[in-house]
Amino acid sequence: YQMVAGGRDQTLRVPDTIGALAAINRKGWVDDDSKRVLEESYYKLRTWEHRVQMIRDAQTHAIPKVENEIVRMAALYGEDNLDKFLKEIKVTLEGVHKTTETFFATDKEDQVEYDTSFMEESDWEMVNNWRQLPAFRTERASKIFARLHPTIFNRLARSSHPREALLQLDGFLRRLPAGVQLFSLFEANQHLLELLVDTCAMAPRLASSLSNNTQVFDAVLEQNFIVPLEDEKVLEKTLCDGLDRASDFESVLRVARRWNNENNFKVGVHLLKGLSNCEQAGKSYARLANCVIKSLVPFVVEQFSSTYGPPPGRGFVFLAMGSLGAENLTSQSDLDLIMIYDPQEEEHSQGKRPLAVQVYYARLTQAMVSALSSQMAEGKLFEIDMRLRPSGRKGPVATSLNSFIHYHKNSAWTWEHLALTRARSLAGNEELGIEIEDFRQKLIHKLEDYPKIITDVIDMRRRLSENTPVEKKEDVWECRLGKGKLLDIELLAQAGALITNCMERDIGSQLLASSTKGLMTREEYEELSSHYSLLRQIMQVARLTVEGNFSPDTTGKGIIEILLQQTGMNSLETLRGKVQNQTENSKAIISDLIDNRWRKWADG
C-alpha cells in the first residue's frame, strides 16, 4: 500500500511496519480487524525470527527442520508443548495469508463464465484482434488481460448500450502504447476497470483522452475521489506542494499537467455519475484553472528572471476574462487572459540580459502562455486566447497600466467595455490587481452614453447573425451561436451590466440586475436565465462526452441518458421541444428589449 499510494500521500511514508499499518488503517486501506491480525502476527513472527537467530547464531529467517532446534525455539518462546507451538505457527501464517491475499494479483487462471450475449460476429473479430495491439505485445500483458475478461464483459453486458461501449473500449485499447502496468493496476483494483467500462459507455471523448493519460487512474485510488473538490485554497496548496518538490522547471510543468488531468477527470466522472450537476462542474473546472495559473506564475517568473532579471516596477497582473472571469468553464474551455503591468519609472529590467520593459513583459507573457499551452507527454494544460486585450490581435500581448487606463477611457470599443464586465484579477501583484479592479468599477459607473451602447449592441447582434452559418442557426443543439442562444444572452446581460452599473461577473447576476433596475420584467429575467442555464447544461455534457458537434443522430444512447438526467427531462423529444421553444422566446425577448424598449428608453 505504501508503494501504491505513498507517492501521492506523504502521511503513508512511515518507516516502521507497525506505524505503516496504523497509517494505512487511518486512511481506510485496511480495516480494524485486518490491522489487529497483522500487528499481532508481525510481533509473533519477529519474536520467532529472533529465537531462530539466537539458536543458530546466524542471520536466518527459516524455521528449523531439526526437532531439537524446534524444541529449543519453543522453549525460548515460553512454550513447552511442541504440537501447540507448531499449530500456533501454522495458524499465524495462514491468518497473514488470508488477510493479505486479496491485495496481491494472482497468476491462477480461473475459469469464470461471463456474459457475451450482446456481441455479434463482427464484435468477436474485433476482440480477437486485440492480441495484435501494442498493449498486448508481451505474454504477461495478454495473460493479465485474459483474467480481466469476466469483469469487462459482465460490466459491458450490464450497461445500457453494451455494443457502443465495446467500440469505445476498442478505441481505448488501440491507443494504449503499453498494457502490463495498467492491466496489473486493473487486476488489483477491479473498480478502476469498471469505471473505465462505464466511461466508455457514457463519455467516449473522456475515454479517448484516458489512453494517453492512464496515470489519472491513480487518483481514483484515493479515498477522497468521490468527495467534491476541496476549497480553492486547499487545492492550490496541494498543487503548490507538488510543484515545490519538482527538481526543475520541466518537472514543474509535468507535475502541473498531471495534477490538472487527475482533477479534471474527477470532475468529469462526478458529472457522469450524477455526483454533481453541470453548474457545479462549471465552477469546479474554473477553480482548477484558477489554481493552475496562480500556482505556476511564480515558477514562470523565477525561470524567466534567471536570465532577464525580476519584473521591473510593481510587476504585473493576469486578468481573467470571459467565462474564466465569470468562473464558469467546460472541460474544453479556452482561457481568456490579459496581462497588465506597471513598470513605474523603470525602463529596463536588471538581469544578465536586460530587456526594455515592454519587451520584457511581452516575453514574460509568452513564457506563461507557453507554460500553459505547450504539448508535453502529459498533454496541454489549456489553450490560451488573448484577443480580449486592448486593440485585440493588433495590440501588444502585454499592456502597461497607464496605456490600459488611457485606452479604456478614450479609445475602447463598446465590445471591449462589455468584456470588462467579466474581468477579474487572477494572479500577480495583489496591490496592482486591486487598483485595476477599482478602475474597472469606476469606469463602468462613468459609462453613460447609453444610446451608443445600445446602438453598438444592435450592430454586434446583426454582424454575429450575418457571420453565423445557416446550418448552425437552424441546429437546435448548437448552444452558442444564433439569436436567442448563449452569446446572444451574454451580449444582452453585459449591456445591461454597463447600464445598471452591475459589478457582478456571472451572467445570471447581470440579468438579475437588469430586472431589479426595471430594464426587463421578472418574467423575462426568469425565461432568459432558465434558457441560459439549460443551454449551459447541454454544452457542459457535450464538451465532456463527444468530439466535435453534438448531434443525437450520431451520439450514443448513454450520452443521451446523461443529458436527460442533468436537464431533468424524460425524453429527448421533450428536451428538443423545450430548447426550441425557449430559444424562440429568448430571441423575441432580446430583440424587443434591445431593438425597441431599451433603445426608446436611452433616446428618451
VOMIDO-227953 format. One record per atom (N, C-alpha, C): x, y, z; residue in one letter. Coordinates in steps of 0.1 Angstrom, whole numbers, plus 5000, padded with zeros to 4 digits. Example, Ala and Ser with C-alpha at 12.3 -4.5 7.8 and 13.67 -1.06 7.14 Angstrom:
BEGIN
513249435078a;512349555078a;513249675078a;512849785071s;513749895071s;512950005079s;
! end
This chain:
BEGIN
500849885000y;500050005000y;500950135000y;502050125007q;502950245006q;503450264992q;503750154985m;504250174971m;503050224962m;501850184964v;500750224956v;500350364959v;500250404971a;499650534975a;500650624981a;501750574986g;502750664993g;503350774985g;503450754972g;503950854963g;503050984963g;501750964965r;500851074965r;500551124979r;500551034989d;500151065002d;501351055012d;501951165015q;503151165024q;502851105038q;501651105042t;501351055056t;501550905056t;501650835045l;501950695044l;503350655044l;504250755043r;505650735043r;506250715057r;505850605063v;506250575077v;507350465076v;508450485083p;509550385081p;509250245088p;508550245100d;508450125107d;507150055103d;507149925103t;505949845098t;504749865106t;504849865120i;503649885128i;503050025126i;503950125125g;503450265122g;502850275108g;503350205098a;502750205085a;501450135085a;501250025093l;499949965094l;498850065099l;499350135110a;498450235116a;498050345106a;499050385098a;498750495088a;497850445077a;497950325072i;497050285061i;495750245067i;495650215080n;494350185086n;493650325088n;494350425091r;493650555093r;493150605080r;493750575069k;493350615055k;492250525050k;491950415057g;490850325052g;491250215043g;492550205041w;493050095032w;492949955038w;493149955051v;493049825059v;492049845070v;491149755072d;490149765083d;490749735097d;490049765107d;490549745121d;490949595124d;490049505119d;490349365122d;491649315115d;491749355102s;492949315095s;494249385101s;494149505106k;495249575112k;495649495125k;494649455133r;494949375145r;495649245142r;495149175132v;495749045129v;497149065124v;497349155116l;498749185110l;499649225121l;499249315130e;500149365141e;500549245150e;499549165154e;499849055163e;500748955156e;500448925144s;501248835136s;502648885135s;502749015132y;504149075130y;504949055142y;504449085154y;505149075167y;505548925169y;504648835166k;505048695168k;506148645158k;505948685146l;506948645136l;508348705139l;508348825143r;509648895147r;510248815158r;509448785168t;509948715180t;510548585176t;509848505168w;510348375164w;511648385156w;511648495147e;512848515139e;514048535149e;513848615159h;514948645168h;515448515175h;514448425179r;514748305186r;515548215177r;515248205164v;515948115155v;517348165154v;517548295152q;518848355151q;519748335163q;519048335175m;519848305188m;520348165188m;519448075183i;519847935184i;520947905174i;520947965162r;521847925152r;523048025151r;522948135159d;523948245159d;524248285144d;523148305136a;523348335122a;522148425118a;522348495107q;521248585101q;520348495092q;519348435098t;518448345092t;516948375095t;516048335086h;514648355089h;513848225087h;514548115086a;513847985083a;513647915096a;512447855098i;512147775109i;512947645109i;513547605119p;514447485119p;513647365115p;514347275109k;513747145105k;514147035114k;515147055122v;515646955132v;514846975145v;514246865150e;513346865161e;513846935173e;515146905177n;515646955189n;515847105189n;516047155176e;516147305174e;514847365176e;513747305171i;512447355172i;512047355187i;512347245194v;512047245208v;512747355216v;514047385212r;514747495219r;514047635215r;513647645202m;512947765198m;511647785206m;510847675208a;509647685215a;509947725230a;510947665235a;511347695249a;511647835251a;512447895242l;512848035242l;511648125241l;510648075234y;509348155233y;508448135245y;508848035253g;508048015266g;506947915264g;507047825254e;506047725252e;506747585252e;506247495262d;506847365263d;506047255256d;504947295250n;504147195242n;504447215227n;505247125222l;505747135208l;504547145198l;503547055199d;502447045190d;501647185190d;501447235202k;500747355203k;501547475197k;502847465198f;503747575193f;503647565177f;503847445172l;503747435157l;502347475152l;501347445159k;499947485155k;499847635155k;500447705165e;500347845165e;501047915154e;502247855150i;502947905138i;502147895125i;501447775124k;500647745112k;499447845111k;498747855123v;497547945123v;498048095120v;499148135125t;499648275123t;499948295108t;500648205102l;500948215088l;499748215079l;498848125083e;497548115075e;496748245076e;496748305088g;496048425091g;496548545083g;497948555082v;498548655074v;498248635059v;498348515055h;498048485041h;496548525037h;495648485046k;494248515043k;493948665043k;494648735052t;494448875053t;495048955041t;496148905036t;496848985025t;496648935011t;496048815009e;496048754996e;495148834986e;494048904992t;493148974983t;493849094976t;494949144982f;495649254977f;496549224965f;497149104966f;498149064955f;497448994944f;497849034932a;497348974920a;497848834919a;497048744914t;497448604913t;497548564898t;498448474895d;498548424882d;497648304879d;496848264888k;495948154886k;494948184875k;494848084866e;493848104855e;492548054859e;491748134866d;490448084870d;489448084858d;488747984856q;487747974845q;486448034850q;486148164848v;484948224852v;484148264840v;482848224841e;481948254830e;481648404829e;481348454817y;480948594816y;480048604804y;479348714804d;478148744795d;478648804782d;478548734771t;478848794758t;477648794749t;476448774755s;475248764746s;474948884738s;475549004741f;475249124734f;476149134721f;477149044720m;478149064709m;477648994696m;478049054685e;477749004672e;479048944666e;478948884655e;480148824649e;481248914646e;480949044641s;481949144639s;482649184652s;481949184663d;482549214676d;483549114680d;483248994678w;484248884681w;485548904673w;485348934660e;486548954652e;487449074658e;486749184662m;487449294668m;488149254680m;487449184689v;488049144702v;489249044700v;489148954690n;490248864687n;491448934682n;491249054676n;492349134670n;493149214681n;492549214693w;493249294704w;494649244706w;494849114705r;496149054708r;497249104699r;496849164688q;497849224679q;498249364682q;497549424692l;497849564695l;499049584704l;499649704703p;500949734711p;500749704726p;499549724732a;499349704746a;499549554750a;499449464740f;499449324743f;500749254737f;501749334736r;502949284729r;503749184738r;503449184751t;504149084760t;503148984764t;503648854767e;502848744771e;502148774784e;502848844793r;502348874806r;501148974805r;501249074796a;500049164794a;498849084789a;499048994780s;497948914774s;497348824785s;498148764794k;497648684804k;496848764814k;497348874818i;496648954828i;495249004822i;495349044810f;494049094804f;493048984802f;493548864800a;492548754799a;491848734812a;492548754823r;491948734836r;490948854839r;491048954831l;490149074833l;488849054825l;488748954816h;487648944807h;486248934815h;486148854826p;484848854832p;484348984837p;485349064843t;484849194848t;484449284836t;485249284825i;485049364814i;483649334807i;483449214804f;482349174796f;481049174804f;481149134817n;479949144826n;479549284828n;480549374829r;480249514831r;479649574818r;480149534807l;479649584794l;478149534792l;477949414796a;476649354794a;475549424803a;476049484814r;475149554823r;474849694819r;475749744810s;475549884806s;474349894797s;473850024796s;472650044788s;472850004773s;474050034768h;474350014754h;475649944752h;475749814754p;477049744755p;477849744743p;477249744731r;478049744719r;478749874716r;478049984719e;478650114718e;479850124728e;479650074740a;480750084750a;481949994745a;481649884739l;482649794734l;483549864724l;482849934715l;483550004704l;484450114710l;484050184720q;484850284727q;486050214734q;485750104740l;486850034747l;487949984737l;487449944725d;488349904715d;489250024711d;488650144710g;489450264707g;490450294718g;490050274730f;490950304741f;492150204741f;491950084738l;493049984738l;493950004726l;493350044715r;494250074703r;495150184705r;494750284714r;495650404716r;496650374727r;496550274734l;497450244745l;498850204740l;499950274744p;501250234740p;501750114746p;501350074758a;501749954766a;500649914775a;500649794780g;499549744788g;499849684801g;501049634804v;501349554816v;500949624828v;501549744830q;501349824842q;499849854845q;499149904834l;497749944836l;496949814838l;497149714831f;496349594833f;496549534847f;497849544852s;498049494866s;497349584876s;497349714874l;496549804882l;495049774882l;494549734870f;493149704870f;492849574877f;493849474876e;493649344883e;493549364898e;494449454903a;494449474917a;493349564922a;492749634913n;491749734917n;490649724907n;489749624908q;488749594898q;487749714896q;487549804906h;486649914904h;487250014894h;488550014892l;489050104882l;488650064868l;488749924866l;488349874853l;486849894851l;486049884861e;484649904860e;484350054856e;485150144862l;485050284859l;485450314844l;486450244839l;486850264825l;485750224816l;485150104819v;484050054810v;482850154811v;482550204823d;481450294824d;481750424816d;482950474817t;483350594809t;483250574794t;483650454790c;483550414775c;482050424771c;481150374780a;479750374777a;479150504777a;479650594786m;478950724788m;479650844782m;480950844780a;481750954776a;482850924767a;482650894754p;483650854745p;484850954745p;484551084745r;485651184744r;486551174756r;485951154768l;486751144780l;487551014780l;486950904775a;487650774774a;488850784764a;488650854753s;489750874743s;490950944749s;490651044758s;491751114764s;492551034775s;491850924780l;492550844790l;493650764785l;493650724772s;494650644766s;496050704768s;496150834767n;497450904768n;497750954782n;496750934791n;496850984805n;496350884815n;496850764813t;496350654822t;496750674837t;497750764839q;498050784853q;496950844861q;495950904855v;494850964862v;494050854870v;494250724867f;493550624874f;494150614889f;495350664890d;495950664904d;495150754913d;494550864907a;493750954916a;492450884921a;491950784913v;490750714917v;491050624929v;492250584932l;492650504943l;492550584956l;492550714955e;492550794967e;491150794974e;491150794987q;489950784994q;488950894992q;489451014988n;488551134986n;488151154972n;488251044963f;487951064949f;486451094947f;485651034956i;484151064954i;483751184961i;484651254968v;484251374976v;484451494966v;483551594967p;483751714958p;485051784960p;485451854950l;486751924950l;486852014963l;488052024968e;488252104980e;488052254977e;488152324988d;488152474987d;489352514978d;489252624971e;490352664962e;491652684969e;491652734981k;492952754988k;493652614992k;492752514995v;493352384998v;493852324985v;493152334974l;493552284961l;494952344957l;494952484959e;496152554955e;497352504963e;497152484976k;498252434985k;498752304981k;497752214977t;498152074973t;499052084960t;498552164951l;499352184938l;500752244941l;500752344949c;502052414952c;503052324959c;502552234968d;503352144975d;504052044965d;503252004955g;503751914945g;504851984936g;504552114932l;505452184924l;506752214931l;506652244944d;507852274952d;508852154953d;508252034951r;509151914952r;509751884938r;509351954928a;509851924914a;511351964914a;512151894906s;513551914906s;513952024896s;513152054886d;513552164876d;512252214870d;512352314861f;511252374856f;510352284847f;511052194839e;510252104831e;509452004840e;510051964851s;509351884861s;508151964867s;508252094869v;507152174874v;506052164864v;506252184851l;505252174841l;504552044840l;505351934842r;504751804842r;503851774854r;504351814866v;503551794878v;502251874877v;502251994871a;501052074870a;500052004860a;500651944850r;499751884840r;499151754846r;499951674853r;499351554859r;498251594870r;498551694878w;497551734888w;496251784881w;496451864870n;495251914863n;494451804856n;495151704850n;494551594844n;493751514854n;494351484865e;493651404875e;492451464880e;492551594883n;491351664889n;490251694879n;490651714866n;489651734855n;488951604853n;489651484854f;489051354853f;488051334865f;488451374877k;487551364888k;486251444886k;486351564881v;485151654879v;484351584869v;484951534858g;484151474847g;483451344852g;484151264860v;483451144865v;482351174874v;482551274883h;481451314892h;480151364884h;480451424872l;479251474864l;478651354858l;479451254853l;478851134846l;478051054856l;478551044868k;477950954878k;476851024886k;476551144882g;475451224889g;475851264903g;477151264906l;477551314919l;477651474920l;477551534908s;477451674907s;476651714895s;476251844895n;475451884883n;476351974874n;475752024863c;476552094854c;477052234859c;476252294867e;476652424873e;477852404882e;477852294891q;478952264900q;480152234892q;480052154881a;481152124872a;481852244866a;480952334862g;481552464856g;482352534866g;481952544878k;482652614888k;483952544892k;483852404892s;485052324896s;486152334885s;485752334872y;486752354862y;487452494863y;486652594866a;487252724868a;488152734880a;487752664891r;488652654903r;489952594899r;489952484891l;491252424888l;492052514879l;491452584870a;492152684862a;492752794870a;492052844880n;492552944889n;493752894896n;493652774901c;494852724909c;496052704900c;495852654888v;497052624880v;497752754876v;496952854872i;497552984868i;498253054880i;497553054892k;498153124903k;499453054908k;499452914907s;500552834912s;501752844903s;501452844890l;502552844880l;503252984878l;502553094881v;503153224878v;504453244885v;504653204898p;505953224905p;507053144899p;506753024894f;507752944888f;508252994874f;507253044867v;507553104854v;508353234855v;507953314865v;508753434868v;510153404872v;510353304881e;511653264886e;512553224874e;511953134866q;512753084854q;513053194845q;512153284842f;512453394833f;513453494839f;513253524852s;514153624859s;515553574860s;515853444859s;517253394860s;518053444848s;517353484837t;518153534826t;517953684824t;516653734826y;516353874822y;516153964835y;516253904847g;516053984859g;514653984863g;514454034876p;513054034882p;512154134874p;510854114876p;509954214869p;510154354873p;510354444863p;510654584867p;509354654873p;509554754881g;508454824887g;507654744897g;506354764896r;505454694905r;505154554900r;505554514889g;505254384884g;504054384875g;503254284876f;502154264866f;500954194873f;499854184865v;498654114869v;498154044857v;497753914858f;496953854848f;495453874851f;494753934841l;493353944842l;492653824836l;491753764843a;490853654837a;489653724831a;489353684818m;488253744811m;487253634807m;486153684801g;485253584796g;484753484806g;484553364802s;484053254811s;484953234823s;486253244821l;487153234832l;486953344842l;486753464837g;486453574846g;485253554854g;484253494847a;482953464854a;482953334861a;484053264861e;484253134868e;483153034864e;483053004851n;482052914846n;482652844833n;483452744835l;484052674823l;483452544820l;483852484808t;483652344805t;484952274805t;484852144803s;486152064803s;487052104791s;486552174781q;487352214769q;487452364767q;487152444777s;487152584775s;488652634773s;488752734763d;489952814762d;489952914774d;491052964777l;491153064788l;491453204782l;490653294785d;490853434780d;491653514791d;492853554787l;493753624797l;494253754791l;494553854800i;495253974796i;496254004806i;497454044802m;498554094811m;498554244812m;498554294824i;498654444827i;499854454836i;500854544832y;502054564840y;502254714844y;502954734854d;503254874858d;504754884861d;505454944851p;506954954852p;507355074861p;506355154865q;506655274872q;507755364864q;508855394870e;509855484864e;510955394857e;510855274858e;511955184852e;511755164837e;512855164830e;512855154816e;513455014811e;514254954820h;514854824816h;514854734828h;514854604825s;515054504836s;516454504841s;516754444852q;518054434858q;518454284859q;519154234848g;519554094848g;520754074839g;521053944837k;522253914829k;522053964815k;520753964810r;520454014797r;519254114798r;519554234801p;518454334804p;517554354791p;516354374794l;515354404783l;514554534786l;514154604775a;513254714777a;511954664783a;511354744792v;510154694799v;509054634790v;508754704779q;507754654770q;508054514764q;509354504760v;509854374755v;509854264766v;510254304778y;510354214790y;508954154793y;507954244794y;506654184798y;505954114786y;506254154774a;505754074763a;506353934763a;507653924765r;508253794765r;507853714777r;507653774789l;507153704800l;505753654798l;504953734791t;503553684788t;503653564779t;504553564769q;504753454760q;505253324767q;506153354777a;506653244785a;505453174793a;504553254799m;503453204806m;502453124797m;502253184786v;501353114776v;501952984772v;503252984770s;503952854766s;503852754777s;504052794790a;503952704801a;502552644802a;501552714798l;500152664799l;499752584787l;500252614775s;499752554763s;500652464755s;501952454760s;502852364753s;502452224754s;502652144743q;502252004743q;503451924750q;503151844760m;504151754766m;503551614766m;504351524772a;503851384773a;502451374780a;502351464790e;501051474798e;500051554792e;500251614780g;499351694773g;499551844776g;498551924772k;498552064775k;497752094787k;497952204793l;497152254804l;495852314799l;496052424791f;494952494785f;495352564772f;494352584763e;494652674752e;494352814757e;495152914753i;495053054758i;494653144747i;493653224749d;493153324740d;493453464746d;494153554739m;494453684744m;493853794735m;492853764727r;492253854718r;491453964725r;491153954738l;490454054745l;491354164751l;492654154748r;493454264752r;493254394744r;493654514749p;493354634742p;493854624727p;493054664718s;493354664704s;493354524698s;493054424706g;492854284701g;494254234695g;494154164684r;495354104678r;496354204674r;495954334671k;496854434667k;497654494678k;497154474691g;497854534702g;498954444708g;499854504716p;500854414722p;500254314732p;500954204734v;500454094742v;500454134757v;501254234761a;501154284774a;500954434774a;500154494782t;499854634782t;500154694795t;500854814794s;501154884807s;499854944813s;499954964826l;498755014833l;498355144828l;499255234825n;498855374820n;498155354807n;498755274798s;498155254785s;496755194786s;496555094795f;495355024797f;494255124801f;494655214811i;493655314816i;493355414805i;494355464798h;494155564788h;493255504777h;493555384773y;492855324762y;491355304765y;491055254777h;489655234780h;488855364783h;489655464787k;488955594789k;488655664776k;489555644766n;489455734754n;489255654741n;489655534740s;489655464726s;488955334725s;488555274736a;488055144736a;486655134729a;486455024722w;485154994716w;484154954726w;482954954723t;481854914732t;482054764736t;482454684726w;482654544730w;483754514740w;484754604740e;485854594750e;485354634764e;484454734764h;483854764777h;482854654782h;482154594773l;481354474776l;482254364782l;483354344776a;484254234781a;484754264795a;484954394799l;485354434812l;484354394823l;483154374819t;482154344830t;482454204836t;483254124829r;483653994835r;485153984838r;485854094838a;487254094841a;487554074855a;488553994859r;488853954873r;490353944874r;490854014884s;492353994887s;492553854892s;493553784886l;493653644889l;495053614896l;496153664890a;497453624895a;498453744893a;499353754902g;500353864900g;500353954913g;500754074911n;500854174922n;499554204927n;499254174940e;497954194946e;497554334946e;498454424950e;498154574951e;497754624937e;498454584927l;498154624913l;496754574909l;496454444913g;495154394910g;494054464916g;494254514928i;493154594935i;492954724928i;494054784923e;494054914916e;493254894903e;493554784896i;492854764883i;491354734885i;491054664895e;489654644898e;488954774902e;489654864909d;489054994913d;488755074900d;489755064891f;489555134878f;488355074870f;488254944870r;487154874863r;485854924868r;485654934881q;484354964887q;484055114884q;485055204886k;484855344883k;484455364868k;485155294859l;484855314845l;483455274842l;482955154847i;481655114845i;480655214850i;480955274862h;480055374867h;479955504858h;481055534851k;481055664844k;480555644830k;480355524825l;479855504811l;478355534811l;478055654805e;476755704805e;476155724791e;476955694781d;476455714767d;475555594763d;474455584769y;473555464767y;473155444753y;472755554746p;472355534732p;473455464724p;474755504726k;475855444718k;476055304722k;475955264735i;476055124739i;474955044732i;473755084732i;472655004727i;472755004712i;473155114705t;473355114690t;474455014687t;475555014694d;476654924691d;476254774693d;475454754704v;475054614707v;474154564696v;473254654691i;472354614680i;473254584667i;474254664665d;475154634654d;475954504656d;476354474668m;477054354671m;476154234668m;474954234673r;473954124671r;473854104656r;473754214648r;473554194634r;474754124627r;475954174631r;477154114625r;477353974629r;477053944642l;477153804647l;476153714639l;474953764637s;473953684629s;474453664615s;474953764608e;475453754595e;476553654593e;477453654603n;478653564602n;478353424608n;477153394612t;476853264617t;476353184606t;476953064602p;476452984592p;474952944594p;474252934583v;472752894584v;472552764591v;473452664588e;473252534595e;473352544610e;474152634615k;474352654630k;473052724635k;472552824628k;471352894632k;470152794633k;470152704624e;468952604624e;469152484632e;470452464638d;470752344646d;470252374660d;469252294664v;468652304678v;469752294688v;470752204686w;471752164696w;472952254695w;473052354687e;474052454687e;473752554698e;474552554708c;474252624720c;474752774720c;475852794713r;476452924714r;475953024704r;475952984691l;475753084680l;474353084676l;473853214673g;472453224669g;471653314678g;470653384673k;469853464682k;469053384692k;468953434704g;468353354714g;469153254721g;470453244717k;471353144723k;472353214732k;473453134736l;474353174747l;474953314744l;475553334733l;476253454730l;475253574730l;474153554725d;473053654724d;472653694738d;472453594747i;472053624761i;473153694768i;474453654766e;475553714772e;475753864768e;475553884755l;475654024750l;474554114757l;473354064758l;472354144765l;472754164780l;473154054786a;473454064801a;474554164803a;475654164795q;476754254797q;476354404794q;475554424784a;475054554781a;474254604793a;473354514798g;472654554810g;473554584822g;474654514823a;475554534834a;476154674833a;476554724821l;477054854819l;476054964822l;474854944818i;473755034820i;473355044835i;473354934842t;472854934856t;474054944866t;475254954861n;476454964869n;476654834878n;476354724872c;476454594879c;477854544879c;478454514891m;479854474892m;479954324892m;478854254893e;478954104893e;479354054879e;480053944879r;480653894866r;479853784860r;479053714867d;478353604861d;477053644855d;476653584844i;475553624836i;474253624843i;474053534852g;472753524860g;472653654868g;473653694875s;473653814883s;473453944875s;474053944863q;473954064854q;472454074849q;471853954845l;470453964841l;469554004853l;469853954865l;469053994876l;469154144879l;470354204877a;470454344879a;469654424869a;469554374857s;468654444847s;467154434851s;466854324857s;465454304861s;465154394874s;466054394883t;465954474895t;465854624892t;466654674882k;466654814879k;465554854869k;464654754865g;463554784857g;463754784842g;464954724838l;465254714824l;464454604817l;464054504825m;463254394820m;462354344831m;461254274827t;460354224837t;460954104844t;460354074856r;460753954863r;460553824855r;459453824847e;459153704839e;460253694828e;460653804822e;461653804811e;462953754817e;463353804829y;464553754835y;464553604838y;463453554843e;463353414846e;463453334833e;462853374822e;462853304810e;464353304804e;464953414804l;466353424799l;467353344808l;467153354821s;468053284830s;467853134829s;466653094828s;466352944827s;466952894814s;466752964803h;467252924790h;468752914790h;469453024796y;470853024796y;471452904804y;470752874815s;471252754823s;471052624815s;469952614808l;469652494800l;470752474789l;471052584782l;472052574771l;473452544777l;473752594789r;475052564795r;475052414799r;473952364804q;473952224808q;474252134795q;473552164784i;473752084772i;475252094768i;475752214768m;477152234763m;478152174773m;477852174786q;478752114795q;478851964793q;477751894791v;477651754788v;478351724775v;478051804764a;478551774751a;480051784751a;480551894757r;482051914757r;482751804764r;482151744774l;482751634782l;482751504774l;481651474767t;481451344762t;481651314747t;481551414739v;481751394724v;482751484718v;483351434707e;484251504699e;483451584689e;483751714687g;483051794676g;481651834681g;480851854671n;479451904674n;478551794679n;477751824689f;476751734694f;475551714685f;475251584682s;474051554674s;473551424679s;472251424683p;471651294688p;471651184678p;471751224665d;471751114655d;473051034654d;474151094659t;475451034659t;475951004673t;475251044683t;475651034697t;475150904703t;475950844711g;475550724718g;474450744727g;473650644730k;472450654738k;472850674753k;474050634757g;474550654770g;474650804773g;475150874763i;475351024765i;473951094766i;473051044758i;471651104758i;471051084772i;471350964778e;470850944792e;471451044802e;472751064801i;473351164810i;472751304808i;472551344795l;471951474792l;470551484798l;469751384796l;468451384802l;468451394817l;469351324823q;469551324838q;469851464843q;470851524836q;471351654840q;470351764838q;469551754827t;468551864824t;467151834830t;466951714836g;465751684843g;464551654833g;464951614820m;463951584810m;463651434810m;462451394805n;462151244805n;462351184791n;462651274781s;462851214767s;463651324759s;464351274749l;465051364740l;464051464733l;462951414729e;461951494722e;461451604731e;461251574744t;460851674753t;461851784755t;463151744756l;464251834757l;464351924744l;464251854733r;464351924720r;463252034719r;462051994723g;460952094722g;461152214732g;461752184744k;461952284753k;463052384748k;464152324742v;465152414737v;464652504726v;463852444717q;463352524705q;462452634710q;461552594720n;460552694725n;461252804732n;462252774741q;462952874749q;463852964740q;464452904730t;465252984721t;464453084713t;463253044709e;462353144702e;461953254712e;461553214724n;461153314734n;462253404737n;463453354739s;464653444743s;464953534731s;464953484719k;465153564707k;464253684707k;462953654709a;461953764709a;462153864720a;462453814732i;462653904744i;463853994741i;464953934737i;466154014735i;465954114724i;465354074713s;465054174702s;464154284706s;463154254714d;462254354719d;462954454729d;463754394737l;464454484747l;465454574740l;466354514732i;467454594726i;466954684715i;466254624706d;465754704694d;464654804697d;463954774707n;462754854710n;462754934723n;462554864734r;462354924747r;463654994752r;464754924752w;466054994757w;466455114748w;466255094735r;466555204726r;465755324728r;464455304730k;463555414733k;463855484746k;464155394756w;464555444769w;465755534769w;466855484761a;468055564760a;467855694753a;467055684742d;466855814734d;466055914742d;465155864750g;464255954757g;464756004770g;
! end
